[in-house]
């Protein structure tokens, strides 16, 4: 099983932070979302080369993820 970790997606947005699209993913991996969020200001400062009026970031979970399933219930 692969480990779960967090990555930081760098988003390019239009004026007013609208119509955002993922521009790149920072190369670092973080063990917790708190570590990822703590690094956000530094990572954004290194990604000012993007041609968007607004550049933002979001931490997201990456790696293996499990979904709990109640085997006794069926949806139909």
LUMRORO-500975 format. One record per residue: residue number from 0; x negated, y negated, z negated of N, C-alpha, C, O in turn. Coordinates in nm, 3 decimals, always signed. Example, Ala and Ser with C-alpha at 12.3 -4.5 7.8 and 13.67 -1.06 7.14 Angstrom:
REM residues 2
num,n_east,n_north,n_up,ca_east,ca_north,ca_up,c_east,c_north,c_up,o_east,o_north,o_up
0,-1.319,+0.569,-0.780,-1.230,+0.450,-0.780,-1.320,+0.330,-0.780,-1.424,+0.332,-0.846 $
1,-1.285,+0.225,-0.708,-1.367,+0.106,-0.714,-1.290,-0.003,-0.787,-1.341,-0.114,-0.804 $
//
This chain:
REM residues 76
num,n_east,n_north,n_up,ca_east,ca_north,ca_up,c_east,c_north,c_up,o_east,o_north,o_up
0,-0.083,+0.117,+0.000,+0.000,+0.000,+0.000,-0.088,-0.124,+0.000,-0.184,-0.132,-0.077 $
1,-0.058,-0.220,+0.084,-0.130,-0.345,+0.091,-0.092,-0.434,-0.027,+0.020,-0.426,-0.078 $
2,-0.184,-0.519,-0.068,-0.157,-0.612,-0.177,-0.069,-0.727,-0.128,-0.070,-0.761,-0.010 $
3,+0.005,-0.785,-0.220,+0.083,-0.904,-0.191,-0.004,-1.024,-0.222,-0.072,-1.027,-0.325 $
4,-0.004,-1.122,-0.134,-0.079,-1.244,-0.156,-0.001,-1.359,-0.092,+0.100,-1.338,-0.026 $
5,-0.050,-1.481,-0.113,+0.015,-1.600,-0.060,-0.077,-1.669,+0.038,-0.198,-1.672,+0.018 $
6,-0.019,-1.724,+0.142,-0.092,-1.803,+0.239,-0.024,-1.939,+0.250,+0.092,-1.956,+0.212 $
7,-0.098,-2.035,+0.303,-0.043,-2.168,+0.317,-0.020,-2.198,+0.465,-0.114,-2.199,+0.544 $
8,+0.104,-2.221,+0.500,+0.139,-2.259,+0.636,+0.133,-2.412,+0.646,+0.190,-2.482,+0.564 $
9,+0.062,-2.461,+0.748,+0.053,-2.604,+0.772,+0.159,-2.638,+0.876,+0.162,-2.581,+0.985 $
10,+0.245,-2.731,+0.840,+0.360,-2.765,+0.924,+0.340,-2.903,+0.987,+0.295,-2.996,+0.920 $
11,+0.373,-2.915,+1.114,+0.377,-3.044,+1.181,+0.522,-3.084,+1.196,+0.605,-3.004,+1.240 $
12,+0.554,-3.208,+1.158,+0.693,-3.254,+1.157,+0.707,-3.385,+1.232,+0.611,-3.460,+1.250 $
13,+0.829,-3.411,+1.277,+0.862,-3.540,+1.337,+0.875,-3.646,+1.229,+0.851,-3.619,+1.112 $
14,+0.912,-3.767,+1.270,+0.932,-3.875,+1.174,+1.035,-3.836,+1.071,+1.134,-3.770,+1.103 $
15,+1.013,-3.875,+0.947,+1.106,-3.842,+0.841,+1.101,-3.697,+0.800,+1.195,-3.647,+0.737 $
16,+0.993,-3.628,+0.833,+0.976,-3.486,+0.800,+1.086,-3.399,+0.858,+1.129,-3.303,+0.795 $
17,+1.133,-3.433,+0.978,+1.237,-3.353,+1.043,+1.175,-3.271,+1.156,+1.064,-3.300,+1.201 $
18,+1.246,-3.171,+1.199,+1.203,-3.086,+1.310,+1.062,-3.031,+1.287,+0.975,-3.045,+1.373 $
19,+1.040,-2.969,+1.173,+0.908,-2.914,+1.140,+0.886,-2.781,+1.210,+0.978,-2.702,+1.229 $
20,+0.761,-2.758,+1.248,+0.721,-2.631,+1.310,+0.585,-2.593,+1.254,+0.501,-2.679,+1.227 $
21,+0.563,-2.463,+1.236,+0.434,-2.417,+1.187,+0.326,-2.447,+1.290,+0.337,-2.407,+1.405 $
22,+0.223,-2.518,+1.248,+0.113,-2.553,+1.337,-0.004,-2.457,+1.322,-0.071,-2.423,+1.420 $
23,-0.028,-2.412,+1.199,-0.135,-2.315,+1.173,-0.119,-2.260,+1.032,-0.039,-2.310,+0.953 $
24,-0.195,-2.157,+1.003,-0.198,-2.100,+0.869,-0.340,-2.117,+0.817,-0.436,-2.079,+0.883 $
25,-0.353,-2.173,+0.698,-0.485,-2.192,+0.637,-0.550,-2.054,+0.618,-0.479,-1.958,+0.588 $
26,-0.683,-2.043,+0.635,-0.748,-1.912,+0.629,-0.756,-1.850,+0.489,-0.782,-1.730,+0.478 $
27,-0.736,-1.926,+0.384,-0.749,-1.873,+0.248,-0.627,-1.793,+0.207,-0.515,-1.818,+0.253 $
28,-0.649,-1.695,+0.118,-0.541,-1.618,+0.056,-0.543,-1.649,-0.092,-0.649,-1.669,-0.151 $
29,-0.425,-1.653,-0.152,-0.412,-1.686,-0.294,-0.339,-1.573,-0.365,-0.246,-1.514,-0.310 $
30,-0.381,-1.543,-0.487,-0.320,-1.434,-0.564,-0.183,-1.473,-0.618,-0.097,-1.386,-0.636 $
31,-0.161,-1.602,-0.643,-0.033,-1.648,-0.695,+0.013,-1.770,-0.618,-0.067,-1.840,-0.556 $
32,+0.142,-1.795,-0.624,+0.196,-1.915,-0.558,+0.144,-2.040,-0.628,+0.127,-2.144,-0.564 $
33,+0.118,-2.033,-0.758,+0.065,-2.148,-0.832,-0.075,-2.185,-0.782,-0.106,-2.304,-0.768 $
34,-0.158,-2.085,-0.754,-0.292,-2.113,-0.699,-0.281,-2.177,-0.561,-0.355,-2.270,-0.529 $
35,-0.189,-2.127,-0.482,-0.167,-2.182,-0.348,-0.123,-2.328,-0.357,-0.178,-2.413,-0.287 $
36,-0.026,-2.356,-0.441,+0.024,-2.492,-0.456,-0.083,-2.586,-0.511,-0.088,-2.704,-0.474 $
37,-0.168,-2.537,-0.600,-0.275,-2.619,-0.656,-0.377,-2.659,-0.549,-0.439,-2.765,-0.561 $
38,-0.395,-2.578,-0.447,-0.491,-2.606,-0.340,-0.431,-2.690,-0.228,-0.504,-2.730,-0.136 $
39,-0.303,-2.717,-0.233,-0.233,-2.781,-0.121,-0.291,-2.917,-0.081,-0.310,-2.941,+0.038 $
40,-0.318,-3.004,-0.175,-0.369,-3.138,-0.141,-0.501,-3.129,-0.066,-0.521,-3.199,+0.033 $
41,-0.593,-3.043,-0.112,-0.722,-3.028,-0.045,-0.707,-2.970,+0.095,-0.773,-3.015,+0.188 $
42,-0.621,-2.871,+0.110,-0.600,-2.808,+0.241,-0.537,-2.908,+0.338,-0.579,-2.915,+0.454 $
43,-0.439,-2.985,+0.293,-0.379,-3.087,+0.379,-0.481,-3.191,+0.422,-0.479,-3.237,+0.536 $
44,-0.570,-3.228,+0.332,-0.673,-3.326,+0.365,-0.767,-3.276,+0.475,-0.823,-3.356,+0.550 $
45,-0.784,-3.144,+0.486,-0.870,-3.087,+0.591,-0.796,-3.060,+0.721,-0.856,-3.014,+0.818 $
46,-0.665,-3.089,+0.725,-0.586,-3.062,+0.845,-0.520,-3.187,+0.901,-0.405,-3.185,+0.944 $
47,-0.595,-3.296,+0.899,-0.542,-3.422,+0.951,-0.558,-3.436,+1.102,-0.519,-3.538,+1.159 $
48,-0.615,-3.337,+1.167,-0.637,-3.343,+1.311,-0.512,-3.309,+1.392,-0.514,-3.321,+1.515 $
49,-0.406,-3.266,+1.327,-0.284,-3.228,+1.399,-0.213,-3.352,+1.453,-0.209,-3.455,+1.387 $
50,-0.157,-3.340,+1.572,-0.093,-3.454,+1.640,+0.057,-3.457,+1.608,+0.141,-3.436,+1.695 $
51,+0.088,-3.485,+1.482,+0.226,-3.498,+1.436,+0.234,-3.621,+1.346,+0.136,-3.654,+1.278 $
52,+0.349,-3.689,+1.345,+0.363,-3.803,+1.253,+0.353,-3.762,+1.106,+0.303,-3.838,+1.024 $
53,+0.401,-3.643,+1.072,+0.399,-3.594,+0.935,+0.340,-3.453,+0.935,+0.379,-3.368,+1.016 $
54,+0.247,-3.428,+0.845,+0.189,-3.295,+0.827,+0.218,-3.253,+0.683,+0.189,-3.327,+0.590 $
55,+0.274,-3.136,+0.666,+0.305,-3.086,+0.532,+0.258,-2.941,+0.523,+0.206,-2.885,+0.619 $
56,+0.277,-2.881,+0.406,+0.235,-2.743,+0.386,+0.339,-2.671,+0.302,+0.414,-2.732,+0.227 $
57,+0.341,-2.540,+0.317,+0.430,-2.455,+0.237,+0.358,-2.325,+0.207,+0.294,-2.266,+0.295 $
58,+0.368,-2.280,+0.083,+0.310,-2.152,+0.045,+0.413,-2.043,+0.071,+0.531,-2.058,+0.038 $
59,+0.368,-1.936,+0.129,+0.460,-1.825,+0.155,+0.394,-1.693,+0.120,+0.272,-1.677,+0.127 $
60,+0.477,-1.600,+0.083,+0.431,-1.466,+0.046,+0.394,-1.390,+0.172,+0.461,-1.401,+0.274 $
61,+0.288,-1.313,+0.163,+0.242,-1.234,+0.275,+0.199,-1.098,+0.221,+0.169,-1.086,+0.102 $
62,+0.194,-0.998,+0.304,+0.155,-0.865,+0.261,+0.277,-0.775,+0.245,+0.388,-0.811,+0.286 $
63,+0.254,-0.661,+0.188,+0.362,-0.562,+0.173,+0.469,-0.614,+0.079,+0.439,-0.672,-0.026 $
64,+0.595,-0.594,+0.116,+0.706,-0.634,+0.033,+0.806,-0.520,+0.027,+0.834,-0.454,+0.127 $
65,+0.861,-0.499,-0.091,+0.957,-0.392,-0.112,+1.095,-0.450,-0.134,+1.110,-0.556,-0.193 $
66,+1.193,-0.379,-0.086,+1.332,-0.420,-0.105,+1.399,-0.313,-0.188,+1.394,-0.194,-0.154 $
67,+1.463,-0.354,-0.298,+1.535,-0.257,-0.378,+1.667,-0.226,-0.308,+1.733,-0.314,-0.252 $
68,+1.702,-0.100,-0.313,+1.823,-0.055,-0.247,+1.900,+0.037,-0.340,+1.844,+0.132,-0.396 $
69,+2.025,+0.009,-0.357,+2.111,+0.092,-0.440,+2.163,+0.205,-0.353,+2.252,+0.183,-0.271 $
70,+2.109,+0.323,-0.369,+2.144,+0.438,-0.284,+2.288,+0.482,-0.305,+2.344,+0.549,-0.219 $
71,+2.348,+0.445,-0.418,+2.484,+0.490,-0.446,+2.592,+0.407,-0.379,+2.709,+0.446,-0.379 $
72,+2.556,+0.292,-0.324,+2.656,+0.206,-0.260,+2.630,+0.196,-0.110,+2.515,+0.186,-0.066 $
73,+2.735,+0.200,-0.036,+2.726,+0.182,+0.108,+2.809,+0.061,+0.145,+2.917,+0.039,+0.091 $
74,+2.757,-0.015,+0.236,+2.832,-0.130,+0.284,+2.891,-0.096,+0.419,+2.826,-0.034,+0.503 $
75,+3.010,-0.137,+0.438,+3.068,-0.103,+0.565,+3.156,-0.204,+0.611,+3.214,-0.191,+0.718 $
//
